[in-house]
Amino acid sequence: MNKMMKCAIYHGIEDVRMEERPIPEITSKDVLVKILRAGICGSDTGSYLHGGEPYGVFKGQEFGHEMVAKIVERGSDVPECFQVGDIVFVDPMRASKMGSFKADMTGAFSEYVRVENAELHVNLYPLNQDIDLDAAALIEPISVGTQGALCMQPKENENVVVLGAGTIGLGATAGLIASGVKNVIVVDRVAWRLEKAKELGAKIINTEHEDLNEKLVEYCGAVKGGANFNPADLSPDLLEQVIAFIKKAQLALDKKVPDVHYYVDAAGATPLLQQCFTSGAPHSEYSIVAVYGKDIPLNGSTFITNEAKVRGSKGYNTETILKVIDLIQQKKAPVKTIITKKFAHKDFPQAIKEACDATQNIKVIIDYEM
């Protein structure tokens, strides 16, 4: 084996270069994998556009963390369940002894990666030999979205709304539909992205020209009950005061509340989240998967009146990864619709530029066999 490999090396804002670096050497507990496909993540494009340090990518380093690979070398103490030639998903959070610190610098944009202390369903997950490699490149981001959606444990007949039709939002959509949730609604403002959600089996709302509340009521029905009353039952003086208050507070007593049980926020759009939160049904739950760069102001009284629950979701666990692998291997959802463009490894500098254009792309992947 050639002792050198080609790598995409991060050198700073809009500065990524293809270079040669030594192929990693393994110990008795490690495996060496050859990358077959890699995905360009939002943290990769964020590093490229704004600087890598906040994303855990530092100058002069290999980077990339979404990958499917083939084992080409194994140490003598590696479990027998791993053999040379196996196709595997690599969990970047556990590929290195340094854990999450090195996750975004695992090296998915290099030809080879060392996986330290190889362990079944910890940092390596065997895949079917005939798995669609392009789809397998999506295991990591779909796991992020699926974790954010399923952490609320929605039942099949409960209504779930996904905010945002990007990679994570579409990953959440695929995970929900594959798990049996029947009514999944995806909200976005870009028609071609919403068409991909539709391909996955979701209902869609385009807030560019559709009223969010009205469409949610159409898809999910309205919550029954509430403070319904007949104005004729009020004294003239009280009715006058109520009408004045309604006008001042810009309230609409006849506005219907959508019967939505869960919201998955993969959009990171504060006004959209605020709208869903303030008009949410009693006991509705919100899972925040999107990365916000600033505080999110939410109506304080809604927490009390609706007994709303808001939680964050980061990454994924073993159970979620296995669910996503099953989703892809059993073809429970057409997840390849998320992929908008492929590039050869040698063209990585151009690929990451393309991936930064969200008006044209959702997920750009690197095909090491091109």
Order of alpha helices (4+ residues) and beta strands (2+ residues): beta-beta-beta-alpha-beta-beta-beta-beta-beta-alpha-alpha-beta-alpha-beta-alpha-beta-alpha-alpha-beta-alpha-beta-alpha-beta-alpha-beta-alpha-beta
